[in-house]
Amino acid sequence: QVQLVESGGGLVQAGGSLRLSCAVSGSTFSINVTGWYRQAPGSQRELVARINSGGSTNYADSVKGRFTISRDNAKNTVYLQMQGLKPEDTAVYYCNTKILAHTTWQNYWGQGTQVTVSS
């Protein structure tokens, strides 16, 4: 059973920093794409950043230059370093991983962690 455990959310003032962690366990397949999504009240869930097993990354335009996604394969953990936080970054952040199991992509979500940026 694949499990994603997130940590690192909290309350921070505008301009501050936070680091989110997502530990993935239970998968024996190495090809995957892991990313962070966020959902603010009344809004749709949106992609923030993602990284594949080869280390390639993608970012939403709104976070480019402020957020950095990285992974530690030895720990099966993906990190999202967030700097220069703005009130509009306030949302529940969800970790997601898509794993290629034989010929099928399997999709898993974490429970979410709240990030609140005060002005």
N, C-alpha and C positions, 0 to 999 in steps of 0.2 A: 504494500500500500504506500503510494507516494504521499509524503506530507511536506508542507511548506510552513515553516515557523518564522514569523516576522518579528522584528524588534527595532527599537530606535525612534519611534515617534514621540511626539510631545509638543509642548508649548514653547515658542521661541519668539523673540521680537524681530521685527523687520530688519533685514540686513544680517541676521544671524545664520547659524549653520546647524545642520543635523545630519546624522548618518543613519540610514536604514539598512538593516541586514535581513537577508532571507536565506535560511538554511533549508536545503532540500535533502530529503532522505527517502529511502525506499526504492530508488530507481537503479537498475543495473545497466541502463542504456546511456551511452555517452553523447549521442547527438541530441542537442536540445537548444532551445531558445528561451532565455529567462528574462523577464522584464518587470518593470513597475508600471502600474496603471494608477490613476487616481479618479476619485469621484467626489465632487463637491455637491452640497445639497441642491436639488433641483436640476442637476446637470447629468449628462451622460458620462459613463466611465470613458476615460481617454488614456491613450498610451503616453507615458512620460519618457521612458527609455528602455531599451532592451539590448541584450548582448547574446551572441550565439556561442556555441561551444568552441568556435574558432577564434573568438575574441572580437569579432566585428560588432560595432555598436550603431544604434540609431537613437536619435533624440527628437522630442517634440521641439518645434521652433521656439516655443515659449520658455524652454529651459536651457537651450544651447548656451554654452559659455558659463552657466551657473551650476549645473548638475553634472556629475560624473558617475557613470555606472562601471563597475568592475566585478571581477569574479576571482575566487580562490578555489581552483579545482580540487585541491587537496582537502579542503574543508567543505566542498559542495555548497558554497555560500556565495551569494551575489550581494553586492553592496551598492547603495545609492548615496553618494556624497552630495549633499545639497548645501550650496552656499548662496549668499545674497538673497535670502528668502524674502518673498513678498507676501502681503496679505492674500493675494490671489492664488498663492500656492496652497492655501488652506484646503484640506480635503482628507478623505480617508484614502490611504495609499495601500494598494493591493499588489502582492507579488504573484506573478503568473509564470508557469513554466510549461512549455510544450516539448514533449519528449517523443522522439521517433522510435517506436517500438516495432521492430521488424519493418512493416510497410505502412503502419498507421501512426498518425500523430495523435498523441494523448495530451489532454489539456487539464491543468490543475491550477487551483487558486489558493492563496493563503486567506487568513481570516480578516486581514486588513489591520492597519495601524493608523491612528489619527495623528495628523500633523496640523497644528494650528499656529498661524503666524499673526501676531498682533501688530497693529500699526503704532 
